[in-house]
Amino acid sequence: MKKKKMLQLEKREKMMPLHHIDDSVILEAVLAPTGDIGIHCTRYINLIGQKYRAKICLPAMGEILKCLLEEDNVNRIPLFDHVCRLIEEKEIGICSVSQEAKETDIMHIMKKDRRIEPFDRLVYSCACTDKEARALVTIDKNLLNFEIKNIPQHLRKRIGHPQDF
């Protein structure tokens, strides 16, 4: 009976929509969980594993690490532990940047919008080249305002704010 139940849970999990998460969502939830935006980020993260599956790409993980290293010594270790626990408990996948993500047309199309940082183009490109992903969740205003209509339909992924989910 346990094996059957386990298979049902795995099947249910596979059916949940997969989102890529920008570093800004995790950082806001960890550094300012009671702030206006932090509340939305925390609520969204609490839905991972219940309603959504999630992944974060290595460049976004590097950005999180960079921000944590900028914290003072007293806060750094507890914050790092919090991020690690969050990723582990919510079973957030970590993915590398594929060659396809680096070379895709998305990178060139997004270059035309000077407000989009190269790092953010790469994060969105990672989400777009992941065939299972349905969206990139971010609080970055430039990404949220980006016109995705120029992205080829077969690569296009929704860009949404945590409160939209």
C-alpha positions in Angstrom: 0.0 0.0 0.0 2.8 2.4 0.8 4.4 1.9 -2.6 1.2 2.6 -4.4 0.7 5.8 -2.3 4.2 6.9 -3.0 3.7 6.4 -6.8 0.5 8.5 -6.6 2.3 11.3 -4.8 5.1 11.3 -7.4 2.6 11.3 -10.2 0.7 14.2 -8.6 4.0 16.1 -8.1 4.9 15.6 -11.7 1.6 17.1 -12.8 2.2 20.3 -10.9 3.3 23.3 -13.1 7.0 23.9 -13.0 8.3 27.5 -12.4 11.7 28.9 -12.6 12.4 31.3 -9.7 14.5 34.4 -10.0 17.0 35.1 -7.2 15.0 38.2 -6.2 12.0 36.1 -5.0 14.1 34.0 -2.6 16.2 36.9 -1.4 13.1 39.0 -0.6 11.5 36.1 1.2 14.7 35.5 3.3 15.9 39.1 3.8 12.6 41.0 4.2 9.8 38.4 4.8 7.5 40.9 6.5 8.0 43.7 3.9 5.3 44.5 1.3 6.9 42.4 -1.4 8.5 39.9 1.0 5.0 38.8 2.1 4.1 37.9 -1.5 7.4 36.1 -2.0 7.0 34.1 1.2 3.4 33.1 0.3 4.5 32.0 -3.1 7.4 29.9 -1.8 5.0 28.3 0.6 2.9 27.1 -2.4 5.9 25.2 -3.8 5.4 21.5 -3.3 1.7 22.0 -2.8 0.7 23.7 -6.0 3.9 24.3 -8.0 7.3 22.7 -8.6 10.3 25.0 -8.8 13.8 25.3 -10.2 16.4 27.9 -9.9 19.3 28.3 -12.3 23.0 28.4 -11.2 23.5 32.1 -12.1 20.5 33.0 -9.8 22.1 30.8 -7.1 25.3 32.7 -7.5 23.5 36.0 -7.1 21.9 34.7 -3.9 25.3 33.6 -2.6 26.8 37.0 -3.6 24.1 38.9 -1.6 24.5 36.7 1.4 28.3 37.2 1.4 27.7 40.9 1.5 25.8 40.5 4.8 27.7 41.0 8.1 29.2 37.9 9.7 26.5 37.7 12.4 23.7 37.4 9.9 25.5 35.5 7.1 25.4 32.0 8.5 21.8 32.0 9.6 20.6 33.5 6.3 22.7 30.9 4.3 21.2 28.1 6.5 17.7 29.5 5.9 18.2 29.5 2.1 19.6 26.0 2.1 16.8 24.7 4.3 14.2 26.4 2.0 15.7 24.8 -1.1 15.9 21.4 0.5 12.4 21.4 2.2 10.6 22.7 -0.9 12.7 20.4 -3.2 13.6 23.3 -5.4 15.7 21.9 -8.3 18.9 23.6 -9.3 19.7 23.6 -13.0 22.7 24.7 -15.0 22.8 26.9 -18.0 22.5 24.9 -21.2 24.3 25.7 -24.4 20.8 26.2 -25.9 20.0 28.9 -23.3 23.2 30.8 -24.1 22.7 30.7 -27.9 18.9 31.0 -28.2 17.3 33.9 -30.0 15.9 35.1 -26.7 19.2 36.5 -25.7 19.4 38.6 -28.9 15.8 39.7 -28.8 16.1 40.8 -25.2 19.3 42.8 -25.9 17.1 45.3 -27.7 15.5 46.3 -24.4 18.4 48.0 -22.6 16.5 47.9 -19.3 17.0 44.1 -19.1 20.3 43.2 -17.6 22.4 40.5 -19.2 22.0 38.4 -16.1 18.2 38.6 -16.3 18.3 37.7 -20.0 20.2 34.5 -19.1 17.8 33.6 -16.3 14.7 34.1 -18.6 16.5 32.2 -21.3 17.1 29.3 -18.9 13.4 29.2 -18.1 12.4 29.4 -21.8 14.6 26.5 -22.9 13.3 24.3 -20.1 10.5 22.4 -21.9 8.7 21.6 -18.6 8.7 25.2 -17.3 5.6 27.3 -17.5 6.8 30.6 -16.0 9.6 32.6 -14.6 8.6 34.1 -11.2 10.4 37.4 -10.4 9.9 40.7 -8.7 12.2 42.5 -11.1 10.2 45.3 -12.6 12.2 45.4 -15.9 11.5 41.7 -16.5 7.9 42.0 -15.5 7.4 44.9 -18.0 9.2 43.1 -20.8 7.1 42.6 -23.9 7.3 38.8 -24.5 5.4 39.1 -27.8 8.7 39.4 -29.6 9.9 36.0 -28.3 9.0 33.1 -30.6 5.8 31.4 -29.5 7.4 28.0 -29.0 10.0 29.4 -26.6 7.8 32.0 -24.8 7.3 31.6 -21.1 5.2 33.7 -18.8 6.9 36.2 -16.6 5.0 36.8 -13.4 5.1 38.3 -10.0 4.7 36.0 -7.0 1.3 37.5 -6.1 0.0 36.5 -9.6 0.3 32.8 -8.6 
